[in-house]
Amino acid sequence: MAPSSDRLPTRAGIYCRLSYAPDGSLEKVERQEADCRELARRLGWPVSEAHVFPDNSRSAWQKNRKRPQWDRMLSSIEAGEIDAVIVYHGDRLIRQPYDLEKLIGIAESKGIRVASPSGTRNLDSPDDRFILRIEAAQACRESDNTSRRVLRGHASRRAKGLTTVGGRRPFAFGVQVGTKMRPDRETGEDVEVPVFDLTRHCEAEAEGARGAADYLLASRNQSATVRWINERHTTTEGNPFNAKSLRNVLTAPRIAGLIEHEGELYKAAWPPVLPRDVWEAVRAYYQASASVTPYYGSERTNLLSGVGGAECGPCSEDQAQSGVKEVKPSFLRTKPSGGRNRKHVRLYYCPVCRRVGRNQALLDGYVEGRAVALLNDPRFLTELSTAPDHPDLTAELLQLEERKATLTHQVENMAQFPNVRPELAFAALASFDAEIARIRSQIAATAEQRLLARVAGVTLERWKALPVDVRSATVRALFRVVVLPTQQRGPGFDTSSVRIERKRSKRS
């Protein structure tokens, strides 16, 4: 037999919900709870302190959004732990008809009462259920109207090349054009805050973003790029950059003069900070696998050690004489020289054959001298200024990768694509791989060219002031350094045992 609708509840629960709290504040939810407690006192409903259900920053309109406290409340009703629910307003409890039906289904024949400032309802009463269904339909209609207005506003701004308003000032954008008064989040008092025009560049930060992109593409080292930009800038909130925040800045469509909506890119109302091809190259770098973009270590302290640095000549010669098709160089590492009173001296050495060793400071000085001389050579400067450019390379690369992915899917699902001939498909995949490798090589060469342009004409004093990552990336872009055994003994440096081969541009 159903409980009487005339009796007062003995254990009431309170449900509170704040749709959107970007700062995580519970103030408005606590205010709702206080109002609900006052309503319970007026109605004479005892509140169960173990059954207060606050869903902070939870949408009841989005069907795929989870409401943990809502689910806990339903479980409490089903278990008979509470026999009433008090809510600040009906739309805090339900915004979709299916939520109401779920609540009615669980509360059936349990005499559950629902109270809000607009009145009380008995879920066992057909008349009250009818009223609740009308209120739920009205709430759903209002949500749909709000959504329609918001979407229309977004579409209008998108057509003008603008993004939604609000949020933090994006890095590299914003020129202060005035101030306005805004309530402080902590004190509630009005404070003066700056107003920015976000369609204009903050030139100092824009230059930092361009430098970071060039540095990243040339050095292929995220940690080094983070250190580089932290020496010059902070985020717009005054914090140091980390790998994630720098990636967010460099890959955001905004920085390329674009806005994104549902996967589509549109031209923005502001000029780009990064050229489109540079932005695409940065995105491709971040998307590349470890096999395409090798990890060179989190920190570089030596000019010529590690992958891509100085090579051991004897190891390469041994491989060539053994007839291997592809010679894999053995790169030098560093270590203390050892011996009494000589621990402050470091050596480059080959960890494989151990037939090559060279004083680190002397080898660095010799290679750096050659680099600075080349960067000031008039013929090199002319060559650098007349080098061809390929602005559409990355877009072409992305198209090729999409076509390759489509063909790969067809090959892996031959049963669904009977018209695909396997022999032709495999030949096409091989041609895709070759062309993708060629374009990646050209993109890498383009990035190196930009780095060289930034340091062209550098003086020796300015060169020494550059971070070791920049100097190392520059040397690797200019030369292949091969170290050979030396017969010289005593002081001095045997330059004849160091083969420095000038790298030529891979671009065509």
MOWOGI-V372397 format. One record per pair of residues at least 12 apart in sequence whose C-alpha atoms are under 10 Angstrom apart, sorted by the first residue. I is the first residue (numbers start at 1). J is the second residue. If there is no record, write none. Layout:
i: [I,I]
j: [J,J]
//
This chain:
i: [1,1,2,2,2,2,2,3,3,3,3,3,4,4,4,5,5,5,5,5,5,5,5,6,6,7,8,8,8,8,8,8,8,9,9,9,9,9,9,9,9,9,9,9,9,10,10,10,10,10,10,10,10,11,11,11,11,11,11,11,11,11,11,11,11,11,12,12,12,12,12,12,12,12,12,12,12,12,12,12,12,12,12,12,12,13,13,13,13,13,13,13,13,13,13,13,13,13,13,13,13,13,13,13,13,13,13,13,14,14,14,14,14,14,14,14,14,14,14,14,14,14,14,14,14,14,14,14,14,14,15,15,15,15,15,15,15,15,15,15,15,15,15,15,15,15,15,15,15,16,16,16,16,16,16,16,16,16,16,16,16,16,16,16,16,16,16,16,16,17,17,17,17,17,17,17,17,17,17,17,17,17,17,17,17,17,17,17,17,17,18,18,18,18,18,18,18,18,18,18,19,19,19,19,19,19,19,19,20,20,20,20,21,21,21,22,22,23,23,24,24,25,25,25,26,26,26,26,27,28,29,29,29,29,29,30,30,31,32,32,32,32,32,33,33,33,33,33,33,34,35,35,35,35,35,36,36,36,36,36,36,36,36,37,37,37,39,39,39,39,39,39,40,40,40,40,40,43,43,45,45,45,45,46,47,47,47,47,48,48,48,50,50,51,51,51,51,51,51,51,52,52,52,52,52,53,53,53,53,53,53,53,53,54,54,54,54,54,55,55,55,55,55,56,56,58,59,59,60,60,60,60,60,60,60,60,60,61,61,61,61,61,61,61,61,61,62,62,62,63,63,63,63,70,70,70,70,73,73,74,74,74,74,75,77,77,77,77,77,78,78,78,78,78,78,79,79,80,80,80,82,82,82,83,83,83,83,83,83,84,84,84,84,84,84,84,84,84,84,85,85,85,85,85,85,85,86,86,86,86,86,86,87,87,87,87,88,88,88,88,89,89,89,89,89,90,90,90,90,90,90,90,90,90,90,91,91,91,91,91,92,92,93,93,93,94,94,94,94,94,94,94,95,95,95,95,95,95,95,95,95,96,96,96,96,96,96,96,96,96,97,97,97,97,97,97,97,97,97,98,98,99,100,100,100,100,100,100,100,101,101,101,101,103,104,104,104,105,107,107,107,108,108,108,109,109,109,110,110,110,111,111,111,112,112,113,114,154,155,157,157,158,158,158,158,158,158,158,159,159,159,159,160,160,160,160,161,161,161,161,161,161,161,161,161,162,162,162,162,162,162,162,162,162,162,163,163,163,163,163,163,163,163,165,168,168,169,169,169,169,169,169,169,170,170,170,170,170,170,170,170,170,171,171,171,171,171,171,171,171,171,171,171,171,171,171,171,171,171,171,172,172,172,172,172,172,172,172,172,172,172,172,172,172,172,172,172,172,173,173,173,173,173,173,173,173,173,173,173,173,173,173,173,173,174,174,174,174,174,174,174,174,174,174,175,175,175,175,175,175,175,175,175,175,176,176,176,176,176,176,176,177,177,177,177,177,178,178,178,178,178,179,179,179,179,179,179,180,180,180,180,181,181,181,182,198,198,199,199,199,199,199,199,199,200,200,200,200,200,201,201,201,201,201,202,203,204,204,205,205,205,205,205,205,205,206,206,206,206,207,207,208,208,208,208,208,209,209,209,209,209,209,209,209,210,210,210,210,210,210,210,211,211,211,211,211,211,211,212,212,212,212,212,212,212,212,213,213,213,213,213,213,213,213,213,213,213,213,214,214,214,214,214,214,214,214,214,214,214,214,215,215,215,215,215,215,215,215,215,215,216,216,216,216,216,216,216,217,217,217,217,217,217,217,217,217,217,217,217,217,218,218,218,218,218,218,218,218,218,218,218,218,218,218,218,219,219,219,219,219,219,219,219,219,219,219,219,219,220,220,220,220,220,220,220,220,220,221,221,221,221,221,221,221,221,221,221,222,222,222,222,222,222,222,222,222,222,222,223,223,223,223,223,223,223,224,224,224,224,224,224,224,224,224,225,225,225,225,225,225,226,226,226,226,226,226,226,226,227,227,227,227,227,227,227,228,228,228,228,228,229,229,229,230,230,235,247,247,247,250,250,250,250,250,250,250,250,251,251,251,251,251,251,251,252,252,253,253,253,253,253,253,253,253,253,254,254,254,254,254,254,254,254,255,255,255,255,255,255,255,255,255,256,256,256,256,256,256,256,256,256,256,256,256,257,257,257,257,257,257,257,257,257,258,258,258,258,275,276,276,276,276,277,277,277,277,277,277,277,278,278,278,278,278,278,278,279,280,280,280,280,280,280,281,281,281,281,281,281,281,281,281,281,282,282,283,284,284,284,284,284,285,285,292,292,294,295,296,299,299,300,300,300,300,301,301,301,301,302,302,302,302,302,302,302,302,302,302,303,303,303,303,303,303,303,303,303,303,303,303,303,303,303,303,304,304,304,304,304,304,304,304,304,304,304,304,304,304,304,304,305,305,305,305,305,305,305,305,305,306,306,306,306,306,307,307,307,307,307,308,308,308,308,308,308,308,308,308,308,308,309,309,309,309,309,309,309,309,309,309,309,309,309,310,310,310,310,310,310,310,310,310,310,310,310,310,310,310,310,310,310,310,310,311,311,311,311,311,311,311,311,311,311,311,311,311,311,311,311,312,312,312,312,312,312,312,312,312,312,312,312,312,312,312,312,312,312,312,312,313,313,313,313,313,313,313,313,313,313,313,313,313,313,314,314,314,314,314,314,314,314,314,314,314,315,315,315,315,315,315,315,315,315,315,315,315,316,316,316,316,317,329,330,330,330,330,330,331,331,331,331,331,331,331,331,332,332,332,332,332,332,332,332,332,332,332,332,333,333,333,333,333,333,333,334,334,334,334,334,334,334,334,334,334,335,335,335,335,335,336,336,336,337,337,337,337,337,345,345,345,346,346,346,346,347,347,347,347,347,348,348,348,348,348,349,350,355,355,355,356,356,356,356,357,357,357,357,358,358,358,358,358,358,358,358,359,362,362,362,362,363,363,363,363,363,366,366,366,367,367,367,367,367,367,368,368,368,368,368,368,368,369,369,370,370,370,370,371,371,371,371,371,371,371,371,371,371,372,372,372,372,372,372,372,372,372,373,373,373,373,374,374,374,374,374,375,375,375,375,375,375,375,375,375,376,376,376,376,376,377,377,378,380,380,381,381,381,381,384,384,384,384,384,384,385,385,387,387,387,387,387,388,388,388,388,389,389,389,389,389,389,390,390,390,390,390,391,391,392,393,393,393,393,393,394,394,394,394,396,396,397,397,397,397,397,397,397,398,399,400,400,400,400,400,401,401,401,401,403,403,404,404,404,404,404,404,404,404,405,407,407,407,407,407,407,408,408,408,408,410,410,411,411,411,438,438,439,439,441,441,441,442,442,442,442,443,443,444,444,444,445,445,445,445,445,446,446,446,447,448,448,448,448,448,448,449,449,449,449,449,451,451,451,451,452,452,452,452,452,452,454,455,455,455,475,475,476,476,477,477,477,477,478,478,478,478,478,478,479,479,479,479,479,479,480,480,480,480,480,481,481,481,481,481,482,482,482,482,482,483,483,483,483,483,483,484,484,484,484,485,485,486]
j: [109,110,108,109,110,111,124,109,110,111,112,124,110,111,124,111,112,113,121,122,123,124,125,111,122,111,43,44,45,46,83,84,113,43,44,45,46,47,82,83,84,85,111,112,113,44,45,46,47,48,82,83,84,45,46,47,48,49,50,51,80,81,82,83,84,85,40,45,46,47,48,49,50,51,52,81,82,83,84,85,86,112,113,114,115,36,37,40,45,46,47,48,49,50,51,52,53,73,76,77,81,82,83,84,85,86,87,114,32,33,34,36,37,40,47,48,49,50,51,52,53,54,73,84,85,86,87,88,114,115,29,32,33,36,51,52,53,54,55,69,70,73,85,86,87,88,89,92,93,28,29,30,31,32,33,36,52,53,54,55,56,69,70,86,87,88,89,92,93,29,30,32,33,53,54,55,56,57,58,59,60,67,69,70,87,88,89,91,92,93,30,32,54,55,56,57,58,59,60,92,55,56,57,58,59,60,61,92,56,57,58,59,56,57,58,57,167,57,185,56,57,56,57,185,54,55,56,57,56,56,54,55,56,57,88,54,56,88,54,87,88,89,92,52,53,54,86,87,88,88,86,87,88,116,117,85,86,87,88,89,115,116,117,86,87,88,86,87,88,115,116,117,85,86,87,115,116,115,120,84,85,86,115,84,82,84,85,86,81,82,84,81,82,69,72,73,76,81,82,85,69,72,73,85,86,68,69,70,71,72,73,85,87,67,68,69,70,73,67,68,69,70,92,68,69,70,92,95,91,92,93,94,95,96,99,140,143,91,94,95,96,99,139,140,143,144,95,96,143,95,96,98,99,93,94,99,103,85,103,102,103,106,107,106,103,106,107,110,112,103,105,106,107,108,110,106,107,107,110,112,110,112,113,107,110,111,112,113,114,107,110,111,112,113,114,115,121,122,123,112,113,114,115,116,120,121,113,114,115,116,117,120,114,115,116,117,115,116,117,118,115,116,117,118,119,114,115,116,117,118,119,132,135,136,139,135,136,138,139,140,116,139,114,116,136,132,133,135,136,137,139,140,135,136,137,138,139,140,141,142,143,133,135,136,137,138,139,140,141,143,132,133,134,135,136,137,138,139,140,133,136,136,123,129,132,133,135,136,137,129,132,133,136,123,123,124,129,123,122,123,124,123,124,125,123,124,125,122,123,124,123,124,125,124,125,125,128,261,261,268,269,259,260,261,266,267,268,269,266,267,268,269,266,267,268,269,199,257,258,259,266,267,268,269,270,198,199,254,258,259,266,267,268,269,270,198,254,258,259,260,261,268,269,198,236,237,195,196,197,198,235,236,237,198,202,235,236,237,249,252,254,255,198,201,202,205,206,208,209,233,234,235,236,237,246,248,249,250,254,255,198,200,201,202,203,204,205,206,207,208,209,210,235,236,249,254,255,273,196,197,198,199,200,201,202,203,204,205,206,236,254,255,270,273,195,196,197,198,199,200,201,202,203,205,194,195,196,197,198,199,200,201,202,203,194,195,196,197,198,200,202,194,195,196,197,198,193,194,195,196,197,191,192,193,194,195,196,192,193,194,195,193,194,195,194,269,270,254,257,268,269,270,271,272,269,270,271,272,273,255,270,271,272,273,273,273,232,233,229,232,233,234,235,236,273,255,272,273,274,273,274,228,229,230,232,233,229,233,246,249,250,255,273,274,250,255,273,274,275,278,279,225,228,229,274,450,451,454,224,225,226,227,228,229,246,250,225,246,247,249,250,251,274,278,279,281,282,447,274,278,281,282,446,447,448,449,450,451,452,454,228,229,447,448,450,451,454,469,470,473,228,282,285,447,451,470,473,278,281,282,285,443,444,445,446,447,448,450,451,473,444,445,446,447,448,449,450,451,452,469,470,473,474,476,477,296,444,447,448,451,469,470,471,472,473,474,476,477,285,286,293,294,295,296,444,447,473,293,294,295,296,297,298,299,300,469,473,242,243,244,246,247,286,295,296,297,298,299,242,243,296,297,298,299,300,243,297,298,299,300,467,468,469,470,241,242,243,246,469,470,240,241,242,243,244,245,246,247,240,241,242,243,299,467,469,241,466,467,469,470,241,242,246,242,246,249,282,283,286,273,274,278,279,280,282,283,286,279,280,281,282,283,284,286,279,283,265,266,267,268,272,274,276,279,280,267,268,269,270,271,272,273,274,268,270,271,272,273,274,275,276,279,268,270,271,272,273,274,275,276,277,278,279,280,269,270,271,272,273,274,275,276,279,270,271,272,276,391,391,392,394,395,390,391,392,393,394,395,443,391,392,393,394,443,446,447,394,392,393,394,395,397,398,393,394,395,397,398,440,443,444,446,447,394,447,394,394,395,397,398,440,440,444,437,440,307,307,308,468,469,467,468,469,472,467,468,469,472,333,334,348,360,361,364,468,469,471,472,360,361,363,364,365,367,368,468,469,470,471,472,473,474,475,476,331,332,333,334,348,360,363,364,367,468,471,472,473,475,476,481,331,332,333,334,348,349,350,360,472,330,331,332,333,334,329,330,331,332,333,329,330,331,332,472,473,475,476,477,480,481,329,330,331,332,333,472,473,475,476,479,480,481,482,329,330,331,332,333,348,349,350,363,367,475,476,479,480,481,482,483,498,499,500,328,329,330,331,332,333,349,350,356,480,481,482,483,484,498,499,329,330,331,332,348,349,350,351,352,353,354,355,356,357,481,482,483,484,485,498,329,330,331,350,355,356,481,482,483,484,485,497,498,499,329,330,350,353,354,355,356,482,483,484,485,327,328,329,330,331,350,352,353,354,355,356,484,328,329,330,482,329,482,350,351,352,353,482,348,349,350,351,352,481,482,483,347,348,349,350,351,352,354,356,357,358,482,483,347,348,349,350,351,357,360,346,347,348,349,350,351,357,358,359,360,347,348,349,357,360,348,359,360,349,357,358,359,360,359,360,361,358,359,360,361,359,360,361,362,363,360,361,363,364,483,483,483,484,485,486,483,484,485,486,483,484,485,486,483,484,485,486,493,494,497,498,493,492,493,494,495,483,493,494,495,498,493,495,498,475,479,481,495,498,500,460,463,464,471,472,474,475,460,463,475,478,479,500,458,460,463,471,474,475,476,478,479,502,455,456,457,458,459,460,463,474,475,457,458,459,460,456,457,458,478,502,452,453,455,456,457,458,459,474,478,455,456,457,458,459,456,457,457,456,457,452,453,456,457,449,450,452,453,456,505,449,453,446,449,505,507,508,446,505,507,508,442,443,446,449,507,508,442,443,446,507,508,443,446,443,439,440,442,443,446,439,440,442,443,436,439,435,436,437,438,439,440,443,436,436,432,433,435,436,439,432,433,435,436,429,432,425,428,429,430,431,432,433,436,429,420,425,426,428,429,432,425,426,428,429,422,425,425,426,429,506,507,506,507,505,506,507,505,506,507,508,506,507,477,506,507,477,504,505,506,507,505,506,507,477,473,474,476,477,478,505,474,477,478,505,507,470,473,474,477,470,473,474,475,477,478,474,470,471,474,502,503,502,503,502,503,504,505,500,501,502,503,504,505,499,500,501,502,503,504,499,500,501,502,503,498,499,500,501,502,497,498,499,500,501,495,496,497,498,499,500,496,497,498,499,497,498,498]
//
